[in-house]
Amino acid sequence: MKRDSDDAKSIFNEPVPQVKLVDCADRKDWSKQLWELNQPEEDGEEQFAVLLREKKDMERLKYAVLMKKTVELNTEELVLTLSSFTRGRLLLMPRVKEQDVELVDGDVARAFFYSEMYYQALQQEMEKDLAAFRKIIEEKDHLKKLVNPTPRP
């Protein structure tokens, strides 16, 4: 099931979270495992994981929960586009109480992952897009047409 699926049958389905213990020898190993656990499955299905090793990872998780709440409060129509963010834009911030119980779902896990590995994930997505763009250009011979245009009568 995809969270952003248009299939009406999947509207009430959510991925089932898994909890497991994994060995992390050091921070480098933690980063490697975090990257691997957040890569799409073989069928292309997205997956996002939270990997806690140190106290600062728990702080990152708290910020990820806060990020999700902040996005939810400020998402109206096209608020989350670059053109909608201007100087003086007022953001609504959620109130967080110590006794609140928070849900760690796919959105929170995604925020956790991106807060640590944003640049690597962005680079990977840009490489996919460039490869697709290159493929289209090569299949349609657009470059040859630009270099050797057909003469006009």
Secondary structure as a PSIPRED ss2 file (coil, helix, strand):
# PSIPRED VFORMAT (PSIPRED V4.0)

   1 M C   1.000  0.000  0.000
   2 K C   1.000  0.000  0.000
   3 R C   1.000  0.000  0.000
   4 D C   1.000  0.000  0.000
   5 S C   1.000  0.000  0.000
   6 D C   1.000  0.000  0.000
   7 D C   1.000  0.000  0.000
   8 A H   0.000  1.000  0.000
   9 K H   0.000  1.000  0.000
  10 S H   0.000  1.000  0.000
  11 I C   1.000  0.000  0.000
  12 F C   1.000  0.000  0.000
  13 N C   1.000  0.000  0.000
  14 E C   1.000  0.000  0.000
  15 P C   1.000  0.000  0.000
  16 V C   1.000  0.000  0.000
  17 P C   1.000  0.000  0.000
  18 Q C   1.000  0.000  0.000
  19 V C   1.000  0.000  0.000
  20 K C   1.000  0.000  0.000
  21 L C   1.000  0.000  0.000
  22 V C   1.000  0.000  0.000
  23 D C   1.000  0.000  0.000
  24 C C   1.000  0.000  0.000
  25 A C   1.000  0.000  0.000
  26 D C   1.000  0.000  0.000
  27 R H   0.000  1.000  0.000
  28 K H   0.000  1.000  0.000
  29 D H   0.000  1.000  0.000
  30 W H   0.000  1.000  0.000
  31 S H   0.000  1.000  0.000
  32 K H   0.000  1.000  0.000
  33 Q H   0.000  1.000  0.000
  34 L H   0.000  1.000  0.000
  35 W H   0.000  1.000  0.000
  36 E H   0.000  1.000  0.000
  37 L H   0.000  1.000  0.000
  38 N C   1.000  0.000  0.000
  39 Q C   1.000  0.000  0.000
  40 P C   1.000  0.000  0.000
  41 E C   1.000  0.000  0.000
  42 E C   1.000  0.000  0.000
  43 D C   1.000  0.000  0.000
  44 G C   1.000  0.000  0.000
  45 E C   1.000  0.000  0.000
  46 E C   1.000  0.000  0.000
  47 Q C   1.000  0.000  0.000
  48 F C   1.000  0.000  0.000
  49 A C   1.000  0.000  0.000
  50 V C   1.000  0.000  0.000
  51 L C   1.000  0.000  0.000
  52 L C   1.000  0.000  0.000
  53 R C   1.000  0.000  0.000
  54 E C   1.000  0.000  0.000
  55 K H   0.000  1.000  0.000
  56 K H   0.000  1.000  0.000
  57 D H   0.000  1.000  0.000
  58 M H   0.000  1.000  0.000
  59 E H   0.000  1.000  0.000
  60 R H   0.000  1.000  0.000
  61 L H   0.000  1.000  0.000
  62 K H   0.000  1.000  0.000
  63 Y H   0.000  1.000  0.000
  64 A H   0.000  1.000  0.000
  65 V H   0.000  1.000  0.000
  66 L H   0.000  1.000  0.000
  67 M H   0.000  1.000  0.000
  68 K H   0.000  1.000  0.000
  69 K H   0.000  1.000  0.000
  70 T H   0.000  1.000  0.000
  71 V H   0.000  1.000  0.000
  72 E H   0.000  1.000  0.000
  73 L H   0.000  1.000  0.000
  74 N H   0.000  1.000  0.000
  75 T C   1.000  0.000  0.000
  76 E C   1.000  0.000  0.000
  77 E C   1.000  0.000  0.000
  78 L C   1.000  0.000  0.000
  79 V C   1.000  0.000  0.000
  80 L C   1.000  0.000  0.000
  81 T C   1.000  0.000  0.000
  82 L H   0.000  1.000  0.000
  83 S H   0.000  1.000  0.000
  84 S H   0.000  1.000  0.000
  85 F C   1.000  0.000  0.000
  86 T C   1.000  0.000  0.000
  87 R C   1.000  0.000  0.000
  88 G C   1.000  0.000  0.000
  89 R C   1.000  0.000  0.000
  90 L C   1.000  0.000  0.000
  91 L C   1.000  0.000  0.000
  92 L C   1.000  0.000  0.000
  93 M C   1.000  0.000  0.000
  94 P C   1.000  0.000  0.000
  95 R C   1.000  0.000  0.000
  96 V C   1.000  0.000  0.000
  97 K C   1.000  0.000  0.000
  98 E C   1.000  0.000  0.000
  99 Q C   1.000  0.000  0.000
 100 D C   1.000  0.000  0.000
 101 V C   1.000  0.000  0.000
 102 E C   1.000  0.000  0.000
 103 L C   1.000  0.000  0.000
 104 V C   1.000  0.000  0.000
 105 D C   1.000  0.000  0.000
 106 G H   0.000  1.000  0.000
 107 D H   0.000  1.000  0.000
 108 V H   0.000  1.000  0.000
 109 A H   0.000  1.000  0.000
 110 R H   0.000  1.000  0.000
 111 A H   0.000  1.000  0.000
 112 F H   0.000  1.000  0.000
 113 F H   0.000  1.000  0.000
 114 Y H   0.000  1.000  0.000
 115 S H   0.000  1.000  0.000
 116 E H   0.000  1.000  0.000
 117 M H   0.000  1.000  0.000
 118 Y H   0.000  1.000  0.000
 119 Y H   0.000  1.000  0.000
 120 Q H   0.000  1.000  0.000
 121 A H   0.000  1.000  0.000
 122 L H   0.000  1.000  0.000
 123 Q H   0.000  1.000  0.000
 124 Q H   0.000  1.000  0.000
 125 E H   0.000  1.000  0.000
 126 M H   0.000  1.000  0.000
 127 E H   0.000  1.000  0.000
 128 K H   0.000  1.000  0.000
 129 D H   0.000  1.000  0.000
 130 L H   0.000  1.000  0.000
 131 A H   0.000  1.000  0.000
 132 A H   0.000  1.000  0.000
 133 F H   0.000  1.000  0.000
 134 R H   0.000  1.000  0.000
 135 K H   0.000  1.000  0.000
 136 I H   0.000  1.000  0.000
 137 I H   0.000  1.000  0.000
 138 E H   0.000  1.000  0.000
 139 E H   0.000  1.000  0.000
 140 K H   0.000  1.000  0.000
 141 D C   1.000  0.000  0.000
 142 H H   0.000  1.000  0.000
 143 L H   0.000  1.000  0.000
 144 K H   0.000  1.000  0.000
 145 K H   0.000  1.000  0.000
 146 L H   0.000  1.000  0.000
 147 V H   0.000  1.000  0.000
 148 N C   1.000  0.000  0.000
 149 P C   1.000  0.000  0.000
 150 T C   1.000  0.000  0.000
 151 P C   1.000  0.000  0.000
 152 R C   1.000  0.000  0.000
 153 P C   1.000  0.000  0.000
